[in-house]
Each structure stands twice: as C-alpha cells, then as structure tokens.
C-alpha cells in the first residue's frame, strides 16, 4: 500500500492548481501592446507566443480599431471546427453593433460582413478571384506554412494579400521566426516585425495515462522518467506495494517451465504407454 500512497501523492501534486482561476484585473502584457501598436501603424506583425498567453486579444483589439474606422477584417484558421468556434466567439464579442460572417467549405454566412471568419483555403481562393477588400488579414496557426501538404496555401495567402492590407500572423510553435519574417518582407516589399513572448503563462505538465494507476506524472521531481512508466514499457509488472511481480524474463521463464513440464509429461506418458514396445524391440535386437 506504500506504493499506492506514493502514486496518489504524486498524482495530487501533478493535478494541483487545475481549475477556474480566481478573478483578477486584466493587465495588458508588453508583447500585446507592442503588437497592437505595430498593427495600428499598418506594419505586418508576426506574433510568436505560447498557448494561453493572449494572442487572440491582439487580434480582437486590432479588429476593434479597424471597425471604428469603418474598415473590414478577415480571421483565418486551418480548421473548419476552429473557424466555427471563432465565429461564435466573435459574434458575442462584436455583435450586435458589427456583423460577423463565416466562410468554410461547409457553411457560408454573410460573407460581406465587417469581420469574416474563414478557413485559410477559402481566403486563398478569394484572393485567386481578386477579392482583397480586407484592411486587416489575420492568419492564425501560421506555422502551417511548414506543412508538406498544406503549406503552399499559407505561402500563397501571404504572397497574394495586397500590400495595402496589414498582416497579423499568430503562432505558438514557430522556431525560425526571423527567417519567415525576412521572407515576408522580401515578398511583400514592406516591413514585418516579430513580437515574441518566451515565458509560458500557464505551466505545461506532461502526464501519462497508465492502465493500472490512472493519470500519473510522466517524470518525477528530479526529471527522471517515472518508474511506473518505465516499468510499463519494459514489461515489468508491479503489485500494489510496488514489488516486482513479473517481467519479460520471468514471463519467459514461466512459459518455458510450462512448455518443459508439458514436454516432460508427453515423454513420460509415451514412455509408460510404449515401454512394452520398446522392450520388445530391445529384446528383438541382437
């Protein structure tokens, strides 16, 4: 039971802090202010920041600034489901004062709205037809530009977007931001600034769903792989006290023992049933 108690304690530490955070005044981060200022000046901006750090806030504030000037914006995502989610979210944020539309392969709702939510492919197709009426173009999850199958869609969207439009590109996982920004500047013949946030506001923890122990930390406090995870992949079985029950060698040995017992039983049975025959053959030999 000591082993079980230790696992319960490690699980409690692993899951601690999960839940609804307490209410606190909203404070705009420095990287958010920097990005918003760039966009207000019409400067293309590549924002690289961890998940949960507030990239969407930048897009919302930039769109609000445009709407006050009577201009239009489009927010693109790589997935239909994400586009549908943003459509519902932005309807609550900007409605009813401003219209919000949705363009995906499945749905077309008020495509001439003040703000349009679309999949990136749909936006690229609009550019093919010469539709470039948006003052602000937001490319969410822009790291898809490195995708072998779909990356060309993001490349073409950046290339074909009129230079009069301002690009806001959001990602949490771009590692070569300088290279991408340099390419965008060369392609669009205008400045592209990088706004980056390294510190993660929400701690990232790695867990493992064990068939016996349930959710457990992937590693211990020293950063070593949890014994339960290591034992699972090595084939070692532990009982509730943490005592080794079996592993590949033990199971192999038990299998060999069963095979040998069966084999011995077969030979002894043959010997008993066939002893007379062997004896007669023995007596028949010179």
QUIDANOR-V382030 format. One record per residue. N is the residue number from 1. PSI is psi as a letter, one per 20 degrees, with the letter a starting at -180 (NA if undefined). OMEGA is omega in whole degrees, 0 to 359 (NA if undefined). Layout:
[[N:PSI:OMEGA] [N:PSI:OMEGA]]
//
This chain:
[[1:i:179] [2:h:179] [3:g:180] [4:g:179] [5:g:179] [6:h:179] [7:g:178] [8:g:180] [9:g:179] [10:h:178] [11:h:179] [12:g:177] [13:h:182] [14:h:184] [15:i:182] [16:q:178] [17:i:179] [18:p:180] [19:a:181] [20:p:180] [21:q:178] [22:q:181] [23:p:179] [24:q:179] [25:q:180] [26:p:179] [27:p:180] [28:p:181] [29:q:181] [30:g:182] [31:h:177] [32:g:179] [33:g:180] [34:g:180] [35:g:181] [36:h:179] [37:g:177] [38:g:184] [39:h:178] [40:h:179] [41:j:178] [42:k:182] [43:p:175] [44:p:187] [45:p:175] [46:o:181] [47:p:178] [48:o:183] [49:q:183] [50:q:176] [51:p:179] [52:j:183] [53:i:175] [54:k:178] [55:h:181] [56:h:178] [57:h:179] [58:g:180] [59:g:182] [60:g:181] [61:h:178] [62:h:179] [63:h:179] [64:g:179] [65:h:180] [66:g:182] [67:h:178] [68:h:179] [69:j:180] [70:k:180] [71:r:185] [72:q:180] [73:q:175] [74:p:180] [75:o:184] [76:q:177] [77:r:181] [78:i:187] [79:q:177] [80:g:182] [81:g:179] [82:h:177] [83:g:178] [84:h:179] [85:g:180] [86:h:178] [87:g:179] [88:g:181] [89:g:184] [90:h:173] [91:g:179] [92:h:183] [93:g:188] [94:i:180] [95:r:356] [96:j:183] [97:h:181] [98:q:182] [99:q:179] [100:p:180] [101:r:182] [102:p:177] [103:o:174] [104:a:178] [105:i:183] [106:h:187] [107:q:175] [108:o:184] [109:o:175] [110:m:182] [111:i:178] [112:k:183] [113:r:177] [114:g:177] [115:p:180] [116:p:174] [117:p:184] [118:q:168] [119:q:183] [120:h:178] [121:g:179] [122:g:178] [123:g:178] [124:g:179] [125:h:176] [126:h:179] [127:h:176] [128:h:183] [129:j:177] [130:j:179] [131:o:179] [132:l:189] [133:j:187] [134:p:177] [135:h:179] [136:p:178] [137:o:182] [138:o:178] [139:n:178] [140:q:181] [141:l:186] [142:i:176] [143:i:174] [144:i:178] [145:h:179] [146:i:181] [147:p:183] [148:h:183] [149:g:189] [150:i:185] [151:h:180] [152:h:180] [153:g:179] [154:h:177] [155:g:182] [156:h:179] [157:g:179] [158:g:182] [159:g:187] [160:i:178] [161:p:182] [162:q:181] [163:i:177] [164:i:177] [165:q:177] [166:p:180] [167:p:169] [168:o:183] [169:p:187] [170:p:177] [171:q:175] [172:i:191] [173:j:177] [174:p:181] [175:i:181] [176:l:184] [177:h:181] [178:g:180] [179:g:181] [180:g:180] [181:h:178] [182:g:178] [183:g:180] [184:g:178] [185:g:181] [186:h:183] [187:g:186] [188:i:178] [189:l:176] [190:r:186] [191:q:174] [192:o:182] [193:q:178] [194:p:173] [195:o:189] [196:q:174] [197:p:184] [198:g:185] [199:p:181] [200:p:181] [201:h:179] [202:p:183] [203:p:179] [204:p:180] [205:q:181] [206:p:180] [207:r:182] [208:p:178] [209:o:184] [210:p:182] [211:h:180] [212:g:188] [213:i:182] [214:b:181] [215:p:179] [216:q:176] [217:q:178] [218:h:180] [219:r:179] [220:a:185] [221:h:180] [222:j:180] [223:j:178] [224:q:179] [225:p:181] [226:p:180] [227:h:182] [228:h:178] [229:g:179] [230:g:180] [231:h:180] [232:g:183] [233:i:176] [234:i:179] [235:j:180] [236:p:179] [237:p:178] [238:q:174] [239:a:186] [240:i:178] [241:i:181] [242:j:179] [243:p:180] [244:p:180] [245:g:181] [246:r:177] [247:a:181] [248:h:182] [249:g:181] [250:g:181] [251:h:177] [252:h:179] [253:g:179] [254:h:178] [255:g:179] [256:h:179] [257:g:181] [258:g:180] [259:g:181] [260:h:179] [261:g:179] [262:g:181] [263:g:178] [264:g:179] [265:h:180] [266:g:182] [267:g:181] [268:h:178] [269:g:180] [270:h:181] [271:g:181] [272:g:184] [273:h:185] [274:j:184] [275:h:180] [276:h:180] [277:g:179] [278:h:179] [279:g:181] [280:h:178] [281:h:181] [282:g:180] [283:h:181] [284:i:180] [285:q:179] [286:NA:NA]]
//
